[in-house]
């Protein structure tokens, strides 16, 4: 079922499409053009999760193949599905990946989470860092897509907290401007969200199973001064 009545499989695929997924046109002389949903990834478990969700939505066969990539130690997993109705809906509902459909905000919590996981499997990151608490990972998201503010609002609607939001410089002239923000790891865990990509989820699990060093928390607090915002004409904190 698609649209307002979508199940979690469609919600996940919609998120994957807005992330690393794509709809392309396949043409051949004398044959009707075909629309293909495609995904290319280095993560086998991401490809398998996407394939399983597509098989819940379509009676067409999902093609999944693996091939070596030059100058890379990891192969590429390539997925394709030739379901025109599904492809057209993904393209139309997102205005060619320019918006998050309004109906997503009316979904129940578990459907919203499936959609969020689809995007985060695609473009979210759990990276290493060094801090004084002993917890050596942090989570975040970076994208040039125009719907990032709406994605932040959706995260907040399911209780996932966002940290500082930064606008970074484009890679070079002519490139889009990326937005980057951190995600509070504990709020991600508390929401019930889980990555389908094992290498990302392992880092979340390690973070959750590491007891923060209270001495580090005190030391960090001393290093970070309080930020005070003042309204014009008075000294009140806001």
Residue pairs with C-beta under 8 A, 6 or more apart in sequence:
1 7
1 10
2 10
2 57
2 86
2 89
3 89
3 93
3 103
4 103
4 106
6 14
6 103
6 107
6 111
7 56
7 111
8 110
8 111
8 114
9 53
9 54
9 56
9 57
9 114
10 53
10 57
11 104
11 107
11 111
11 112
11 114
11 115
11 118
12 49
12 50
12 53
12 114
12 115
12 117
12 118
13 21
13 37
13 50
13 53
13 54
13 57
13 86
13 90
13 118
14 90
14 93
14 94
14 101
14 104
14 115
14 118
15 114
15 115
15 116
15 117
15 118
15 119
15 120
15 121
15 122
16 39
16 50
16 53
16 118
16 119
16 121
16 122
17 23
17 37
17 90
17 94
17 97
17 118
18 94
18 97
18 100
18 118
18 119
18 122
18 145
18 147
19 118
19 119
19 120
19 121
19 122
19 123
20 39
20 40
20 41
20 122
20 123
21 37
21 38
21 39
21 50
21 90
21 122
22 37
22 38
22 39
23 35
23 36
23 37
23 38
23 87
23 90
23 91
24 35
24 36
24 38
25 33
25 34
25 35
25 36
26 33
26 34
26 35
26 36
26 82
27 33
27 34
34 82
34 84
35 82
35 83
35 84
35 87
35 88
36 80
36 81
36 82
36 87
37 54
37 79
37 80
37 81
37 82
37 83
37 86
37 87
37 90
38 78
38 79
38 80
39 46
39 47
39 50
39 77
39 78
39 79
40 76
40 77
40 78
40 79
41 47
41 76
41 77
41 79
42 72
42 74
42 75
42 76
42 77
43 77
43 121
43 197
43 199
44 66
44 77
45 196
45 197
45 198
46 77
46 121
46 196
46 197
47 64
47 77
47 79
48 64
49 121
49 196
50 79
51 62
51 64
51 79
54 62
54 79
54 81
54 83
54 86
55 62
57 83
57 86
58 81
58 83
58 86
60 81
60 82
60 83
61 81
62 79
62 80
62 81
63 79
63 80
63 81
64 77
64 78
64 79
65 77
65 78
66 75
66 76
66 77
66 78
67 75
67 76
67 78
68 75
68 76
69 75
69 76
91 97
93 101
94 100
94 101
97 145
98 145
98 146
98 147
99 146
99 147
99 150
100 147
100 150
100 151
100 154
104 112
104 115
104 154
105 112
105 153
105 154
105 157
107 115
109 158
110 192
112 154
112 157
112 158
113 158
113 191
113 192
113 193
115 154
116 154
116 155
116 158
116 160
116 193
117 193
117 194
117 195
117 196
119 141
119 151
120 141
120 193
120 195
120 200
121 195
121 196
121 197
121 200
123 141
123 142
123 143
124 139
124 140
124 141
124 183
124 195
124 200
125 139
125 140
125 141
125 142
125 200
126 137
126 138
126 139
126 195
126 200
126 203
126 204
126 207
127 137
127 138
127 139
127 140
128 136
128 137
128 203
129 136
129 137
129 138
130 136
131 216
131 220
132 213
132 215
132 216
132 217
132 219
132 220
133 212
133 213
133 216
133 217
133 220
134 210
134 211
134 212
134 213
134 216
135 207
135 210
135 212
136 206
136 207
136 210
137 185
137 203
137 204
137 206
137 207
138 182
138 185
139 182
139 183
139 184
139 185
139 188
139 204
140 163
140 180
140 181
140 182
140 183
141 148
141 151
141 180
141 181
141 183
142 168
142 178
142 179
142 180
142 181
143 151
143 178
143 179
144 175
144 176
144 177
144 178
144 179
145 151
148 179
152 162
152 165
152 181
155 161
155 162
155 183
156 162
158 191
158 193
159 187
159 190
159 191
160 183
160 184
160 187
160 188
160 191
160 193
161 183
161 184
161 187
162 181
162 182
162 183
162 184
163 181
163 182
163 183
163 184
164 181
164 182
165 179
165 180
165 181
166 179
166 180
166 181
167 177
167 178
167 179
167 180
168 177
168 178
168 179
168 180
169 177
170 176
170 177
170 178
185 204
185 207
185 208
186 208
188 204
189 204
189 208
194 201
194 204
195 201
195 204
228 237
229 237
229 238
230 236
230 237
230 238
231 238
